Every structure is written in C-alpha cells, then in structure tokens.
Amino acid sequence: MGVVGNMKRPRIHPAEEARHREAMDGLGVHDASWALAKKVGRSDLLPNQRRMLLFEKTVRGGPIPELFPELAELGHARIPVTLLGAGGVEEAAHIRYLPSSRTYRIIGSGWLRFAEESGISAGHRIDLYTCRRDDGGDGERCLFFFRS
C-alpha cells in the first residue's frame, strides 16, 4: 500500500519512504521532505499545456510552500526549480502558484522532457519530495519524483 493516512495529511508508507531516501542520498540531495502523492492525469502531459497541476488542498501544510515561500507573496511569478528523478534524470523547470484557481503548477518544456525521460505516463502514481542540492549557497531548490 502506498500512502498511510492521518487526520491532517496523508503520509507515505515508512518502508517506501526509506527506499526513496536511500536513492536520494545516493544522488547528493539533502533536507528531503515528502510532499505528496499524485496520480498523473492526461492533462499533466499535454504538449500544449506544458504543466503538471497540483491542487492547493494537496500542497497546503506541506513542504512545497516552505521551500518556496515567495510563491504565495508573488502570485503568478515563476520560480526556478530543478526536477530530479531516481534514475538520474534532471531538468530545469518553474513552479508557480495561481491564486485565481488555487493551484500550483510545475511548468515549462523541462517538465515535459522530464516526464518523458523518467517514463512518467498518465495513470502513474508519483511521490514528490522537496529537497536541496549543494550549489555553494543555501542549496539549489529541487523537486524529486518517484514513479510507483
């Protein structure tokens, strides 16, 4: 079973999270926090959309707003993010929050390339983590994807 529930936010199963953390440790990321699980929809992979949609109610109270606090303040601003996958896949993209639709979006052609290179298809379940990778400063902000 994938996600363990509680009254506030669902959690990933501890054994599954341990496997994910081992993979992330091997790729040099730190401060990783499980953010959410999502079933990828067809609209998340449409070339004309170039985005993955995350609903505010799924993101709220988790590590995405903590890693990107400026999203709520800047409204439609695009914030750079590095997308990472367990197989060593890496792409540059952006994340933004749209207050009018109360959604977060991972956007750009980098998202579509990342999904393709990672083998992410409609119907797949993904686990998404926030993390940092050393860049000589506070750490490059990243989103790490695991396909289930």
C-alpha positions in Angstrom: 0.0 0.0 0.0 1.3 3.4 -0.9 0.0 6.2 1.3 -0.8 6.0 5.0 -3.5 8.3 6.2 -3.9 10.5 9.2 -6.4 13.3 10.1 -4.2 16.1 8.8 -2.2 15.0 5.8 -1.7 11.5 4.3 1.8 10.1 4.6 3.8 7.7 2.6 4.4 4.2 3.9 7.6 4.2 6.0 9.2 1.3 4.1 8.6 3.0 0.8 9.9 6.3 2.1 13.1 4.5 3.3 13.7 3.2 -0.2 13.2 6.7 -1.6 15.5 8.3 0.9 18.3 5.8 0.1 18.0 6.7 -3.6 18.1 10.4 -2.8 21.1 10.1 -0.5 22.9 8.4 -3.3 22.3 11.4 -5.6 23.6 14.0 -3.1 20.4 15.8 -2.1 19.6 16.8 1.5 16.7 18.2 3.6 14.3 16.0 1.7 10.6 16.1 2.8 7.8 14.0 1.3 5.3 16.5 -0.2 2.5 14.5 -1.8 1.4 11.5 -3.9 -0.4 12.2 -7.2 -1.9 10.2 -9.9 -0.7 11.7 -13.1 -3.5 12.8 -15.4 -3.5 13.1 -19.2 -3.7 16.9 -19.0 -0.5 16.9 -17.0 1.3 15.6 -20.1 -0.3 17.5 -22.9 2.3 19.3 -25.0 0.2 22.4 -25.3 -0.3 22.6 -21.5 3.4 22.0 -20.5 2.5 21.7 -16.9 1.7 19.4 -14.0 -1.2 20.6 -11.9 -1.1 20.4 -8.1 -4.2 21.4 -6.1 -3.7 23.8 -3.2 -5.6 21.4 -0.8 -3.0 18.7 -1.6 0.0 21.0 -1.2 -1.2 23.1 1.8 0.5 22.3 5.1 3.4 20.5 3.4 6.9 21.3 2.4 6.3 22.9 -1.0 5.1 26.3 0.4 8.0 26.0 3.0 10.6 25.6 0.2 9.1 28.3 -2.0 7.6 30.8 0.5 7.7 33.6 -2.2 5.0 31.8 -4.3 2.2 33.0 -2.1 3.6 36.5 -2.0 4.3 36.9 -5.7 1.1 35.4 -7.1 1.8 34.5 -10.7 5.6 34.6 -10.5 7.6 31.7 -12.0 10.2 30.4 -9.6 13.0 28.2 -11.0 13.2 24.6 -9.7 15.2 21.6 -10.7 13.3 18.4 -11.3 15.2 15.2 -10.3 14.4 11.6 -10.8 15.7 8.4 -9.3 17.3 7.3 -12.5 19.5 10.4 -12.6 17.1 12.4 -14.8 17.4 16.1 -14.3 15.6 19.1 -15.9 15.1 22.7 -15.2 11.5 24.0 -14.9 9.5 26.5 -12.9 6.9 26.3 -10.2 4.1 28.9 -9.7 1.0 29.4 -7.7 -2.2 30.7 -9.3 -4.4 32.3 -6.6 -7.4 32.6 -9.0 -7.5 28.8 -9.4 -5.8 27.9 -6.1 -3.4 25.6 -7.9 0.3 25.1 -8.0 1.9 24.3 -11.4 5.2 22.8 -12.4 5.6 24.4 -15.8 7.7 24.6 -18.9 9.1 22.4 -21.6 11.5 21.0 -19.0 8.6 19.4 -17.2 7.6 17.5 -20.4 11.1 16.4 -21.1 11.5 15.2 -17.5 8.3 13.2 -17.6 9.3 11.6 -20.9 12.8 10.8 -19.8 11.5 9.4 -16.4 8.9 7.3 -18.1 6.0 9.1 -16.4 2.7 8.4 -18.1 -0.9 9.2 -17.4 -2.2 6.9 -14.7 1.1 6.5 -12.9 1.3 7.4 -9.3 4.2 9.6 -8.3 5.6 10.5 -4.9 7.0 14.0 -4.8 9.6 15.3 -2.4 11.1 18.7 -1.8 14.9 18.8 -1.3 18.0 20.8 -1.7 21.3 20.1 -3.5 24.5 21.9 -2.7 25.3 24.8 -5.0 27.7 26.8 -2.9 24.9 28.9 -1.3 21.7 27.9 0.6 21.2 24.9 -1.7 19.5 24.6 -5.0 15.8 24.0 -4.6 14.6 20.8 -6.2 11.6 18.5 -6.5 12.4 14.8 -6.6 10.0 12.5 -8.3 9.5 8.7 -7.8 7.2 6.8 -10.1 5.2 4.0 -8.5 
